[in-house]
């Protein structure tokens, strides 16, 4: 009987030690089989819903990299969370022929440039338990569709192929995209299930690592100065 009286206290203590999941506060994406990258007529003015292959590039690609932009993440486990990101990456935002809309986004990440708020954790994330950067040194993303309107106030919905950890999947996420006289910007936060990309390290039995990882994109691609 005495043990039964203390059981509720044990449950409460266990719940109190369970940290909030950051992925609960952002849209969650579902990974699907990769899609073909379609071509469009580069003279079309409907670029807001169009995609371009590299062969259809119109020369209006705006470059971005780690000096002007951020690709960060938040991972969590039962007892807390850690932030990190990638220092070295590059990509382009391709404008439509009207120069006021975004037609394509592509990027490549140097996985060895990973950083985290704990140096020991950064080293662990790079090894075979997680990203295995020695075997998979690069990650890449290229859009297959960009549509106006998005969830939770986003301006667009972006679909593209993410090649990560040797696995290529199509993902769809909301983003706020803008084209200005200075260039183009893209901002988004969403949760990705690492298991979908073969990253399945569970963590300690008493401190399990959550499957969802929050990605935070803050991309600025400036127009070349004349």
N, CA and C atoms as a LAMMPS dump frame, in Angstrom:
ITEM: TIMESTEP
0
ITEM: NUMBER OF ATOMS
678
ITEM: BOX BOUNDS ff ff ff
-5.0000000000000000e+02 5.0000000000000000e+02
-5.0000000000000000e+02 5.0000000000000000e+02
-5.0000000000000000e+02 5.0000000000000000e+02
ITEM: ATOMS id mol type element x y z
1 1 1 N 0.823 -1.201 0
2 1 2 C 0 0 0
3 1 3 C 0.864 1.261 0
4 2 1 N 1.965 1.197 0.771
5 2 2 C 2.836 2.355 0.866
6 2 3 C 3.411 2.709 -0.5
7 3 1 N 3.814 1.669 -1.285
8 3 2 C 4.371 1.915 -2.606
9 3 3 C 3.338 2.515 -3.541
10 4 1 N 2.057 2.124 -3.355
11 4 2 C 1.005 2.672 -4.196
12 4 3 C 0.802 4.157 -3.922
13 5 1 N 0.964 4.568 -2.63
14 5 2 C 0.789 5.977 -2.29
15 5 3 C 1.855 6.838 -2.942
16 6 1 N 3.06 6.307 -3.11
17 6 2 C 4.154 7.079 -3.676
18 6 3 C 4.199 7.007 -5.198
19 7 1 N 3.421 6.111 -5.807
20 7 2 C 3.455 5.95 -7.263
21 7 3 C 3.149 7.25 -8.009
22 8 1 N 2.102 8.014 -7.615
23 8 2 C 1.834 9.268 -8.337
24 8 3 C 2.996 10.238 -8.274
25 9 1 N 3.709 10.281 -7.138
26 9 2 C 4.845 11.184 -7.019
27 9 3 C 5.964 10.792 -7.97
28 10 1 N 6.147 9.49 -8.155
29 10 2 C 7.174 9.004 -9.069
30 10 3 C 6.844 9.415 -10.497
31 11 1 N 5.565 9.28 -10.864
32 11 2 C 5.132 9.657 -12.213
33 11 3 C 5.329 11.146 -12.449
34 12 1 N 4.95 11.968 -11.465
35 12 2 C 5.103 13.418 -11.587
36 12 3 C 6.563 13.796 -11.737
37 13 1 N 7.437 13.171 -10.977
38 13 2 C 8.863 13.462 -11.059
39 13 3 C 9.413 13.108 -12.425
40 14 1 N 8.941 11.99 -12.977
41 14 2 C 9.414 11.572 -14.292
42 14 3 C 8.978 12.561 -15.357
43 15 1 N 7.724 13.022 -15.267
44 15 2 C 7.221 13.986 -16.246
45 15 3 C 7.942 15.309 -16.117
46 16 1 N 8.265 15.712 -14.899
47 16 2 C 8.957 16.976 -14.687
48 16 3 C 10.34 16.965 -15.324
49 17 1 N 10.948 15.779 -15.41
50 17 2 C 12.282 15.681 -15.986
51 17 3 C 12.283 15.562 -17.493
52 18 1 N 11.113 15.534 -18.118
53 18 2 C 11.01 15.387 -19.563
54 18 3 C 10.944 16.764 -20.199
55 19 1 N 11.978 17.132 -20.952
56 19 2 C 12.056 18.453 -21.552
57 19 3 C 11.091 18.587 -22.718
58 20 1 N 10.696 19.817 -22.983
59 20 2 C 9.795 20.101 -24.097
60 20 3 C 10.454 19.728 -25.415
61 21 1 N 9.653 19.251 -26.342
62 21 2 C 10.137 18.905 -27.674
63 21 3 C 10.017 20.136 -28.573
64 22 1 N 11.136 20.721 -29.048
65 22 2 C 11.063 21.914 -29.903
66 22 3 C 10.276 21.672 -31.182
67 23 1 N 10.216 20.426 -31.647
68 23 2 C 9.505 20.111 -32.884
69 23 3 C 7.998 20.271 -32.753
70 24 1 N 7.497 20.347 -31.503
71 24 2 C 6.065 20.508 -31.311
72 24 3 C 5.579 21.892 -31.73
73 25 1 N 6.503 22.831 -31.891
74 25 2 C 6.126 24.214 -32.161
75 25 3 C 6.294 24.635 -33.619
76 26 1 N 6.673 23.698 -34.481
77 26 2 C 6.898 24.025 -35.896
78 26 3 C 6.218 22.981 -36.779
79 27 1 N 5.987 23.302 -38.058
80 27 2 C 5.397 22.304 -38.96
81 27 3 C 6.303 21.089 -39.102
82 28 1 N 5.701 19.912 -39.206
83 28 2 C 6.446 18.67 -39.407
84 28 3 C 6.314 18.244 -40.865
85 29 1 N 7.427 17.865 -41.464
86 29 2 C 7.394 17.442 -42.863
87 29 3 C 7.408 15.919 -42.938
88 30 1 N 6.82 15.405 -43.998
89 30 2 C 6.812 13.968 -44.26
90 30 3 C 7.662 13.689 -45.484
91 31 1 N 8.659 12.838 -45.334
92 31 2 C 9.544 12.508 -46.449
93 31 3 C 8.85 11.554 -47.41
94 32 1 N 8.976 11.834 -48.708
95 32 2 C 8.379 11.035 -49.76
96 32 3 C 9.464 10.625 -50.757
97 33 1 N 9.178 9.696 -51.673
98 33 2 C 10.157 9.375 -52.718
99 33 3 C 10.556 10.631 -53.49
100 34 1 N 11.802 10.709 -53.937
101 34 2 C 12.26 11.908 -54.652
102 34 3 C 11.471 12.143 -55.935
103 35 1 N 11.349 13.41 -56.305
104 35 2 C 10.615 13.788 -57.502
105 35 3 C 11.565 14.235 -58.602
106 36 1 N 11.103 14.127 -59.848
107 36 2 C 11.871 14.638 -60.979
108 36 3 C 11.835 16.156 -60.958
109 37 1 N 12.919 16.771 -61.377
110 37 2 C 12.977 18.22 -61.47
111 37 3 C 12.482 18.612 -62.847
112 38 1 N 11.321 19.264 -62.901
113 38 2 C 10.69 19.588 -64.182
114 38 3 C 11.282 20.851 -64.785
115 39 1 N 11.179 20.968 -66.094
116 39 2 C 11.606 22.169 -66.809
117 39 3 C 10.389 23.021 -67.139
118 40 1 N 10.636 24.315 -67.316
119 40 2 C 9.58 25.21 -67.761
120 40 3 C 10.131 26.116 -68.838
121 41 1 N 9.232 26.746 -69.557
122 41 2 C 9.622 27.728 -70.55
123 41 3 C 10.222 28.933 -69.833
124 42 1 N 11.5 29.26 -70.037
125 42 2 C 12.118 30.366 -69.297
126 42 3 C 11.503 31.709 -69.613
127 43 1 N 10.66 31.817 -70.644
128 43 2 C 9.994 33.08 -70.954
129 43 3 C 8.675 33.218 -70.221
130 44 1 N 8.291 32.155 -69.478
131 44 2 C 7.023 32.195 -68.757
132 44 3 C 7.078 33.222 -67.644
133 45 1 N 5.953 33.868 -67.37
134 45 2 C 5.883 34.829 -66.27
135 45 3 C 5.243 34.225 -65.029
136 46 1 N 4.915 32.928 -65.074
137 46 2 C 4.276 32.278 -63.927
138 46 3 C 5.306 31.564 -63.079
139 47 1 N 6.434 32.209 -62.83
140 47 2 C 7.533 31.549 -62.133
141 47 3 C 7.227 31.259 -60.678
142 48 1 N 6.217 31.898 -60.114
143 48 2 C 5.9 31.647 -58.714
144 48 3 C 5.491 30.211 -58.482
145 49 1 N 4.966 29.539 -59.515
146 49 2 C 4.568 28.145 -59.369
147 49 3 C 5.406 27.243 -60.261
148 50 1 N 6.534 27.751 -60.78
149 50 2 C 7.328 26.988 -61.729
150 50 3 C 8.628 26.523 -61.114
151 51 1 N 9.264 25.571 -61.792
152 51 2 C 10.586 25.127 -61.408
153 51 3 C 11.476 25.127 -62.631
154 52 1 N 12.772 25.203 -62.402
155 52 2 C 13.729 25.243 -63.491
156 52 3 C 14.81 24.201 -63.27
157 53 1 N 15.227 23.541 -64.308
158 53 2 C 16.404 22.698 -64.242
159 53 3 C 17.622 23.583 -64.483
160 54 1 N 18.837 23.121 -64.138
161 54 2 C 20.016 23.923 -64.426
162 54 3 C 20.123 24.306 -65.898
163 55 1 N 19.676 23.42 -66.795
164 55 2 C 19.775 23.717 -68.221
165 55 3 C 18.878 24.873 -68.627
166 56 1 N 17.846 25.134 -67.833
167 56 2 C 16.921 26.206 -68.17
168 56 3 C 17.238 27.506 -67.441
169 57 1 N 18.392 27.564 -66.795
170 57 2 C 18.758 28.752 -66.036
171 57 3 C 18.8 29.97 -66.948
172 58 1 N 18.316 31.083 -66.428
173 58 2 C 18.229 32.299 -67.234
174 58 3 C 19.346 33.278 -66.913
175 59 1 N 20.267 32.884 -66.063
176 59 2 C 21.358 33.788 -65.705
177 59 3 C 21 34.713 -64.564
178 60 1 N 19.841 34.496 -63.931
179 60 2 C 19.395 35.365 -62.846
180 60 3 C 19.596 34.72 -61.48
181 61 1 N 20.518 33.753 -61.385
182 61 2 C 20.777 33.089 -60.127
183 61 3 C 21.509 33.994 -59.157
184 62 1 N 21.003 34.089 -57.931
185 62 2 C 21.624 34.902 -56.884
186 62 3 C 22.301 33.967 -55.897
187 63 1 N 23.565 34.167 -55.646
188 63 2 C 24.343 33.255 -54.814
189 63 3 C 24.188 33.582 -53.329
190 64 1 N 24.279 32.541 -52.503
191 64 2 C 24.338 32.723 -51.047
192 64 3 C 25.306 31.714 -50.466
193 65 1 N 25.799 32.015 -49.268
194 65 2 C 26.697 31.099 -48.561
195 65 3 C 26.651 31.408 -47.069
196 66 1 N 27.548 30.77 -46.332
197 66 2 C 27.537 30.897 -44.886
198 66 3 C 27.907 32.258 -44.353
199 67 1 N 28.404 33.153 -45.189
200 67 2 C 28.733 34.495 -44.726
201 67 3 C 27.497 35.389 -44.633
202 68 1 N 26.473 35.068 -45.402
203 68 2 C 25.271 35.904 -45.425
204 68 3 C 24.036 35.183 -44.914
205 69 1 N 24.137 33.873 -44.727
206 69 2 C 22.955 33.066 -44.431
207 69 3 C 23.239 32.081 -43.309
208 70 1 N 22.171 31.446 -42.817
209 70 2 C 22.295 30.461 -41.747
210 70 3 C 21.494 29.212 -42.074
211 71 1 N 22.094 28.053 -41.819
212 71 2 C 21.398 26.763 -41.835
213 71 3 C 21.659 26.138 -40.472
214 72 1 N 20.707 26.24 -39.581
215 72 2 C 20.868 25.796 -38.202
216 72 3 C 19.881 24.684 -37.873
217 73 1 N 20.083 24.054 -36.723
218 73 2 C 19.17 22.996 -36.282
219 73 3 C 19.066 22.987 -34.775
220 74 1 N 17.995 22.365 -34.291
221 74 2 C 17.817 22.091 -32.866
222 74 3 C 17.452 20.627 -32.727
223 75 1 N 18.261 19.887 -31.99
224 75 2 C 17.968 18.5 -31.682
225 75 3 C 17.661 18.369 -30.202
226 76 1 N 16.853 17.393 -29.839
227 76 2 C 16.489 17.283 -28.429
228 76 3 C 16.444 15.828 -27.989
229 77 1 N 16.531 15.668 -26.685
230 77 2 C 16.366 14.361 -26.057
231 77 3 C 15.452 14.551 -24.853
232 78 1 N 15.264 13.515 -24.082
233 78 2 C 14.302 13.578 -22.988
234 78 3 C 14.66 14.675 -21.989
235 79 1 N 15.953 14.882 -21.75
236 79 2 C 16.37 15.808 -20.695
237 79 3 C 16.706 17.21 -21.179
238 80 1 N 16.682 17.47 -22.475
239 80 2 C 17.025 18.81 -22.928
240 80 3 C 17.264 18.864 -24.42
241 81 1 N 17.742 20.007 -24.895
242 81 2 C 17.973 20.187 -26.318
243 81 3 C 19.319 20.844 -26.564
244 82 1 N 19.803 20.736 -27.809
245 82 2 C 21.062 21.347 -28.225
246 82 3 C 20.859 22.032 -29.568
247 83 1 N 21.541 23.138 -29.761
248 83 2 C 21.487 23.844 -31.032
249 83 3 C 22.792 23.661 -31.782
250 84 1 N 22.72 23.819 -33.085
251 84 2 C 23.908 23.687 -33.922
252 84 3 C 23.608 24.177 -35.319
253 85 1 N 24.495 23.856 -36.237
254 85 2 C 24.291 24.279 -37.607
255 85 3 C 25.479 23.92 -38.474
256 86 1 N 25.577 24.572 -39.616
257 86 2 C 26.649 24.313 -40.57
258 86 3 C 27.281 25.64 -40.985
259 87 1 N 28.594 25.695 -40.923
260 87 2 C 29.304 26.934 -41.228
261 87 3 C 29.565 27.108 -42.722
262 88 1 N 29.729 25.991 -43.437
263 88 2 C 30.113 26.069 -44.846
264 88 3 C 29.036 25.459 -45.729
265 89 1 N 28.417 26.281 -46.532
266 89 2 C 27.432 25.838 -47.514
267 89 3 C 27.327 26.916 -48.586
268 90 1 N 26.763 26.546 -49.711
269 90 2 C 26.579 27.501 -50.8
270 90 3 C 25.373 27.109 -51.622
271 91 1 N 24.818 28.071 -52.339
272 91 2 C 23.656 27.778 -53.159
273 91 3 C 23.251 28.978 -53.979
274 92 1 N 22.126 28.819 -54.677
275 92 2 C 21.592 29.9 -55.488
276 92 3 C 20.08 29.961 -55.348
277 93 1 N 19.569 31.166 -55.446
278 93 2 C 18.142 31.4 -55.606
279 93 3 C 17.946 31.905 -57.026
280 94 1 N 17.203 31.128 -57.807
281 94 2 C 16.983 31.461 -59.222
282 94 3 C 15.679 32.25 -59.355
283 95 1 N 15.767 33.435 -59.933
284 95 2 C 14.583 34.259 -60.129
285 95 3 C 13.868 33.869 -61.409
286 96 1 N 12.566 34.107 -61.434
287 96 2 C 11.807 33.908 -62.654
288 96 3 C 12.113 35.007 -63.656
289 97 1 N 11.609 34.85 -64.859
290 97 2 C 11.911 35.807 -65.919
291 97 3 C 11.361 37.199 -65.626
292 98 1 N 10.358 37.274 -64.72
293 98 2 C 9.835 38.588 -64.352
294 98 3 C 10.698 39.274 -63.295
295 99 1 N 11.677 38.54 -62.749
296 99 2 C 12.633 39.063 -61.758
297 99 3 C 11.964 39.485 -60.454
298 100 1 N 10.718 39.086 -60.248
299 100 2 C 10.025 39.433 -59.004
300 100 3 C 9.591 38.206 -58.217
301 101 1 N 9.888 37.011 -58.713
302 101 2 C 9.487 35.775 -58.054
303 101 3 C 10.644 34.791 -58.071
304 102 1 N 10.559 33.81 -57.184
305 102 2 C 11.598 32.789 -57.077
306 102 3 C 11.15 31.541 -57.815
307 103 1 N 12.002 31.048 -58.707
308 103 2 C 11.664 29.869 -59.503
309 103 3 C 12.361 28.609 -59.011
310 104 1 N 13.538 28.75 -58.411
311 104 2 C 14.293 27.574 -57.996
312 104 3 C 15.256 27.95 -56.878
313 105 1 N 15.465 27.008 -55.965
314 105 2 C 16.466 27.157 -54.907
315 105 3 C 17.288 25.879 -54.869
316 106 1 N 18.596 26.019 -54.818
317 106 2 C 19.466 24.844 -54.692
318 106 3 C 20.583 25.162 -53.713
319 107 1 N 21.068 24.138 -53.029
320 107 2 C 22.117 24.349 -52.029
321 107 3 C 22.911 23.07 -51.823
322 108 1 N 24.162 23.253 -51.408
323 108 2 C 25.029 22.129 -51.031
324 108 3 C 25.706 22.481 -49.714
325 109 1 N 25.743 21.519 -48.79
326 109 2 C 26.287 21.729 -47.453
327 109 3 C 27.516 20.854 -47.236
328 110 1 N 28.574 21.448 -46.715
329 110 2 C 29.751 20.696 -46.272
330 110 3 C 29.447 20.16 -44.878
331 111 1 N 29.17 18.87 -44.767
332 111 2 C 28.736 18.295 -43.497
333 111 3 C 29.821 18.338 -42.426
334 112 1 N 31.083 18.403 -42.847
335 112 2 C 32.169 18.468 -41.874
336 112 3 C 32.249 19.826 -41.186
337 113 1 N 31.484 20.811 -41.704
338 113 2 C 31.479 22.141 -41.09
339 113 3 C 30.465 22.238 -39.959
340 114 1 N 29.876 21.115 -39.581
341 114 2 C 28.879 21.093 -38.513
342 114 3 C 29.45 21.649 -37.214
343 115 1 N 28.67 22.459 -36.537
344 115 2 C 29.02 22.943 -35.206
345 115 3 C 27.843 22.686 -34.259
346 116 1 N 28.125 22.671 -32.975
347 116 2 C 27.072 22.501 -31.971
348 116 3 C 27.465 23.282 -30.735
349 117 1 N 26.503 23.472 -29.848
350 117 2 C 26.777 24.238 -28.629
351 117 3 C 27.611 23.453 -27.619
352 118 1 N 27.991 22.249 -27.989
353 118 2 C 28.878 21.417 -27.171
354 118 3 C 29.867 20.748 -28.123
355 119 1 N 31.161 20.98 -27.907
356 119 2 C 32.171 20.456 -28.831
357 119 3 C 32.17 18.938 -28.902
358 120 1 N 31.95 18.284 -27.763
359 120 2 C 31.895 16.831 -27.771
360 120 3 C 30.714 16.321 -28.58
361 121 1 N 29.602 17.015 -28.478
362 121 2 C 28.427 16.641 -29.25
363 121 3 C 28.683 16.815 -30.742
364 122 1 N 29.347 17.9 -31.119
365 122 2 C 29.646 18.133 -32.537
366 122 3 C 30.441 16.978 -33.123
367 123 1 N 31.448 16.512 -32.375
368 123 2 C 32.236 15.38 -32.834
369 123 3 C 31.408 14.121 -32.969
370 124 1 N 30.497 13.899 -32.014
371 124 2 C 29.65 12.708 -32.061
372 124 3 C 28.695 12.766 -33.251
373 125 1 N 28.137 13.943 -33.523
374 125 2 C 27.214 14.075 -34.643
375 125 3 C 27.893 13.811 -35.989
376 126 1 N 29.196 14.035 -36.053
377 126 2 C 29.917 13.818 -37.303
378 126 3 C 30.262 12.352 -37.544
379 127 1 N 30.231 11.52 -36.481
380 127 2 C 30.673 10.144 -36.669
381 127 3 C 29.554 9.24 -37.182
382 128 1 N 29.832 7.956 -37.248
383 128 2 C 28.92 7.014 -37.906
384 128 3 C 27.591 6.836 -37.176
385 129 1 N 27.499 7.242 -35.9
386 129 2 C 26.226 7.143 -35.194
387 129 3 C 25.169 8.076 -35.793
388 130 1 N 25.637 9.186 -36.391
389 130 2 C 24.701 10.175 -36.918
390 130 3 C 24.98 10.455 -38.395
391 131 1 N 25.644 11.558 -38.704
392 131 2 C 25.783 11.975 -40.103
393 131 3 C 26.869 11.229 -40.873
394 132 1 N 27.82 10.622 -40.175
395 132 2 C 28.885 9.851 -40.832
396 132 3 C 29.514 10.683 -41.965
397 133 1 N 30.086 11.826 -41.598
398 133 2 C 30.565 12.769 -42.608
399 133 3 C 31.744 12.229 -43.408
400 134 1 N 32.484 11.272 -42.862
401 134 2 C 33.584 10.677 -43.632
402 134 3 C 33.044 9.933 -44.85
403 135 1 N 31.884 9.315 -44.697
404 135 2 C 31.272 8.567 -45.797
405 135 3 C 30.347 9.432 -46.643
406 136 1 N 29.682 10.395 -45.983
407 136 2 C 28.726 11.264 -46.678
408 136 3 C 29.108 12.728 -46.418
409 137 1 N 30.126 13.234 -47.111
410 137 2 C 30.663 14.576 -46.794
411 137 3 C 29.767 15.727 -47.238
412 138 1 N 28.809 15.475 -48.112
413 138 2 C 27.972 16.546 -48.625
414 138 3 C 26.492 16.211 -48.444
415 139 1 N 25.697 17.249 -48.254
416 139 2 C 24.239 17.154 -48.337
417 139 3 C 23.792 18.17 -49.374
418 140 1 N 22.686 17.895 -50.042
419 140 2 C 22.234 18.788 -51.11
420 140 3 C 20.721 18.888 -51.115
421 141 1 N 20.238 20.036 -51.593
422 141 2 C 18.8 20.248 -51.722
423 141 3 C 18.526 21.012 -53.015
424 142 1 N 17.492 20.609 -53.743
425 142 2 C 17.071 21.328 -54.944
426 142 3 C 15.55 21.293 -55.024
427 143 1 N 14.939 22.423 -55.3
428 143 2 C 13.483 22.481 -55.342
429 143 3 C 12.935 21.803 -56.586
430 144 1 N 11.747 21.248 -56.437
431 144 2 C 10.995 20.709 -57.574
432 144 3 C 9.697 21.472 -57.792
433 145 1 N 9.278 22.242 -56.779
434 145 2 C 8.067 23.053 -56.923
435 145 3 C 8.067 24.156 -55.869
436 146 1 N 7.653 25.339 -56.279
437 146 2 C 7.486 26.468 -55.366
438 146 3 C 6.114 27.06 -55.636
439 147 1 N 5.232 27.011 -54.625
440 147 2 C 3.857 27.477 -54.804
441 147 3 C 3.58 28.647 -53.862
442 148 1 N 2.781 29.615 -54.306
443 148 2 C 2.362 30.687 -53.399
444 148 3 C 1.502 30.14 -52.271
445 149 1 N 1.528 30.84 -51.144
446 149 2 C 0.755 30.514 -49.941
447 149 3 C 1.409 29.363 -49.179
448 150 1 N 1.308 29.449 -47.87
449 150 2 C 1.89 28.418 -47.014
450 150 3 C 1.229 28.428 -45.651
451 151 1 N 1.478 27.41 -44.849
452 151 2 C 0.892 27.289 -43.524
453 151 3 C 1.474 28.32 -42.568
454 152 1 N 0.688 28.672 -41.561
455 152 2 C 1.109 29.524 -40.454
456 152 3 C 1.726 30.839 -40.926
457 153 1 N 1.07 31.451 -41.921
458 153 2 C 1.493 32.761 -42.358
459 153 3 C 2.635 32.793 -43.341
460 154 1 N 3.135 31.643 -43.757
461 154 2 C 4.22 31.608 -44.743
462 154 3 C 3.708 32.083 -46.096
463 155 1 N 4.595 32.64 -46.903
464 155 2 C 4.197 33.153 -48.214
465 155 3 C 4.177 32.066 -49.281
466 156 1 N 4.939 30.989 -49.074
467 156 2 C 5.068 29.955 -50.095
468 156 3 C 5.124 28.566 -49.459
469 157 1 N 4.885 27.562 -50.294
470 157 2 C 5.114 26.168 -49.933
471 157 3 C 6.167 25.624 -50.888
472 158 1 N 7.237 25.106 -50.317
473 158 2 C 8.376 24.645 -51.112
474 158 3 C 8.484 23.132 -51.042
475 159 1 N 8.629 22.509 -52.205
476 159 2 C 8.89 21.072 -52.294
477 159 3 C 10.214 20.874 -53.013
478 160 1 N 11.024 19.963 -52.493
479 160 2 C 12.305 19.699 -53.131
480 160 3 C 12.917 18.407 -52.66
481 161 1 N 13.968 17.979 -53.342
482 161 2 C 14.677 16.748 -53.003
483 161 3 C 15.84 17.063 -52.079
484 162 1 N 15.832 16.428 -50.918
485 162 2 C 16.92 16.544 -49.953
486 162 3 C 17.746 15.268 -49.989
487 163 1 N 19.033 15.41 -50.287
488 163 2 C 19.97 14.281 -50.318
489 163 3 C 20.826 14.377 -49.065
490 164 1 N 20.568 13.51 -48.089
491 164 2 C 21.209 13.575 -46.781
492 164 3 C 21.573 12.177 -46.311
493 165 1 N 22.81 11.983 -45.872
494 165 2 C 23.228 10.705 -45.309
495 165 3 C 23.049 9.57 -46.32
496 166 1 N 23.235 9.906 -47.605
497 166 2 C 23.13 8.902 -48.647
498 166 3 C 21.712 8.52 -49.021
499 167 1 N 20.727 9.26 -48.498
500 167 2 C 19.317 8.99 -48.776
501 167 3 C 18.7 10.234 -49.409
502 168 1 N 18.004 10.062 -50.528
503 168 2 C 17.344 11.19 -51.187
504 168 3 C 15.84 11.05 -51.033
505 169 1 N 15.219 12.087 -50.466
506 169 2 C 13.77 12.102 -50.269
507 169 3 C 13.215 13.468 -50.654
508 170 1 N 11.952 13.48 -51.043
509 170 2 C 11.249 14.726 -51.308
510 170 3 C 10.602 15.214 -50.019
511 171 1 N 10.791 16.5 -49.715
512 171 2 C 10.169 17.096 -48.538
513 171 3 C 9.423 18.362 -48.955
514 172 1 N 8.382 18.703 -48.202
515 172 2 C 7.594 19.905 -48.455
516 172 3 C 7.479 20.698 -47.163
517 173 1 N 7.743 22.005 -47.239
518 173 2 C 7.713 22.826 -46.029
519 173 3 C 7.277 24.249 -46.366
520 174 1 N 6.664 24.952 -45.412
521 174 2 C 6.287 26.345 -45.63
522 174 3 C 7.5 27.257 -45.481
523 175 1 N 7.512 28.343 -46.227
524 175 2 C 8.621 29.289 -46.161
525 175 3 C 8.125 30.687 -46.467
526 176 1 N 8.818 31.659 -45.929
527 176 2 C 8.559 33.052 -46.271
528 176 3 C 9.633 33.501 -47.243
529 177 1 N 9.21 33.794 -48.461
530 177 2 C 10.131 34.123 -49.548
531 177 3 C 9.832 35.542 -50.022
532 178 1 N 10.893 36.305 -50.278
533 178 2 C 10.706 37.672 -50.761
534 178 3 C 11.788 38.026 -51.759
535 179 1 N 11.401 38.8 -52.763
536 179 2 C 12.347 39.347 -53.737
537 179 3 C 12.298 40.863 -53.608
538 180 1 N 13.461 41.469 -53.394
539 180 2 C 13.562 42.911 -53.213
540 180 3 C 14.558 43.475 -54.221
541 181 1 N 14.657 44.78 -54.325
542 181 2 C 15.673 45.35 -55.208
543 181 3 C 17.097 44.921 -54.852
544 182 1 N 17.306 44.517 -53.587
545 182 2 C 18.64 44.107 -53.147
546 182 3 C 18.935 42.636 -53.408
547 183 1 N 17.899 41.818 -53.571
548 183 2 C 18.113 40.39 -53.775
549 183 3 C 16.903 39.568 -53.392
550 184 1 N 17.135 38.415 -52.777
551 184 2 C 16.04 37.52 -52.392
552 184 3 C 16.337 36.908 -51.033
553 185 1 N 15.282 36.631 -50.279
554 185 2 C 15.431 36.008 -48.963
555 185 3 C 14.478 34.834 -48.834
556 186 1 N 14.859 33.882 -47.987
557 186 2 C 14.027 32.709 -47.688
558 186 3 C 14.202 32.376 -46.223
559 187 1 N 13.101 32.278 -45.508
560 187 2 C 13.145 31.927 -44.09
561 187 3 C 12.144 30.803 -43.826
562 188 1 N 12.566 29.842 -43.012
563 188 2 C 11.661 28.736 -42.693
564 188 3 C 12.149 28.003 -41.452
565 189 1 N 11.211 27.441 -40.713
566 189 2 C 11.504 26.52 -39.608
567 189 3 C 10.542 25.351 -39.725
568 190 1 N 11.091 24.146 -39.685
569 190 2 C 10.252 22.948 -39.771
570 190 3 C 10.993 21.777 -39.147
571 191 1 N 10.255 20.721 -38.849
572 191 2 C 10.834 19.537 -38.212
573 191 3 C 10.952 18.4 -39.208
574 192 1 N 12.11 17.762 -39.184
575 192 2 C 12.416 16.642 -40.076
576 192 3 C 12.653 15.404 -39.225
577 193 1 N 12.144 14.254 -39.658
578 193 2 C 12.375 13.007 -38.934
579 193 3 C 13.688 12.389 -39.419
580 194 1 N 14.68 12.329 -38.551
581 194 2 C 16.007 11.843 -38.95
582 194 3 C 15.973 10.375 -39.375
583 195 1 N 15.019 9.606 -38.857
584 195 2 C 14.921 8.199 -39.24
585 195 3 C 14.632 8.034 -40.727
586 196 1 N 13.94 9.016 -41.317
587 196 2 C 13.62 8.95 -42.744
588 196 3 C 14.883 8.959 -43.602
589 197 1 N 15.991 9.418 -43.025
590 197 2 C 17.254 9.503 -43.765
591 197 3 C 18.308 8.546 -43.2
592 198 1 N 17.832 7.515 -42.511
593 198 2 C 18.722 6.468 -42.028
594 198 3 C 19.58 6.852 -40.849
595 199 1 N 19.226 7.917 -40.138
596 199 2 C 19.974 8.34 -38.947
597 199 3 C 19.179 7.859 -37.74
598 200 1 N 19.561 6.718 -37.19
599 200 2 C 18.672 6.026 -36.248
600 200 3 C 19.29 5.806 -34.867
601 201 1 N 20.399 6.443 -34.545
602 201 2 C 21.012 6.28 -33.227
603 201 3 C 20.014 6.685 -32.142
604 202 1 N 19.693 5.788 -31.187
605 202 2 C 18.615 6.077 -30.231
606 202 3 C 19.039 6.91 -29.026
607 203 1 N 20.328 6.904 -28.686
608 203 2 C 20.769 7.546 -27.453
609 203 3 C 20.735 6.573 -26.289
610 204 1 N 20.918 7.096 -25.087
611 204 2 C 20.931 6.254 -23.898
612 204 3 C 19.518 5.793 -23.558
613 205 1 N 19.429 4.631 -22.962
614 205 2 C 18.111 4.068 -22.656
615 205 3 C 17.323 4.947 -21.691
616 206 1 N 18.032 5.694 -20.827
617 206 2 C 17.344 6.561 -19.872
618 206 3 C 17.33 8.019 -20.333
619 207 1 N 17.768 8.271 -21.555
620 207 2 C 17.798 9.639 -22.082
621 207 3 C 17.713 9.581 -23.606
622 208 1 N 16.594 9.079 -24.102
623 208 2 C 16.445 8.823 -25.53
624 208 3 C 16.462 10.113 -26.342
625 209 1 N 17.059 10.022 -27.534
626 209 2 C 17.109 11.151 -28.447
627 209 3 C 15.839 11.152 -29.297
628 210 1 N 15.207 12.299 -29.423
629 210 2 C 13.976 12.379 -30.209
630 210 3 C 14.285 12.271 -31.699
631 211 1 N 13.325 11.729 -32.427
632 211 2 C 13.517 11.538 -33.866
633 211 3 C 13.431 12.837 -34.656
634 212 1 N 12.638 13.805 -34.172
635 212 2 C 12.44 15.05 -34.907
636 212 3 C 13.58 16.024 -34.645
637 213 1 N 14.07 16.624 -35.724
638 213 2 C 15.09 17.67 -35.645
639 213 3 C 14.523 18.914 -36.314
640 214 1 N 14.623 20.041 -35.637
641 214 2 C 14.122 21.294 -36.191
642 214 3 C 15.204 21.931 -37.059
643 215 1 N 14.882 22.213 -38.306
644 215 2 C 15.774 22.938 -39.204
645 215 3 C 15.346 24.391 -39.274
646 216 1 N 16.326 25.297 -39.217
647 216 2 C 16.055 26.736 -39.252
648 216 3 C 16.857 27.346 -40.399
649 217 1 N 16.142 27.82 -41.417
650 217 2 C 16.77 28.388 -42.601
651 217 3 C 16.593 29.905 -42.598
652 218 1 N 17.684 30.62 -42.784
653 218 2 C 17.639 32.08 -42.89
654 218 3 C 18.596 32.449 -44.023
655 219 1 N 18.064 32.511 -45.235
656 219 2 C 18.882 32.644 -46.45
657 219 3 C 18.731 34.043 -47.026
658 220 1 N 19.87 34.655 -47.326
659 220 2 C 19.896 35.948 -48.009
660 220 3 C 20.827 35.838 -49.213
661 221 1 N 20.268 36.08 -50.388
662 221 2 C 21.046 36.049 -51.631
663 221 3 C 20.982 37.443 -52.253
664 222 1 N 22.111 38.133 -52.242
665 222 2 C 22.145 39.505 -52.719
666 222 3 C 22.393 39.585 -54.214
667 223 1 N 21.804 40.592 -54.831
668 223 2 C 22.094 40.846 -56.239
669 223 3 C 23.494 41.437 -56.36
670 224 1 N 24.202 41.088 -57.433
671 224 2 C 25.561 41.645 -57.612
672 224 3 C 25.521 43.166 -57.682
673 225 1 N 26.504 43.79 -57.067
674 225 2 C 26.582 45.244 -57.105
675 225 3 C 27.089 45.707 -58.471
676 226 1 N 26.432 46.688 -59.02
677 226 2 C 26.833 47.179 -60.349
678 226 3 C 28.001 48.154 -60.243
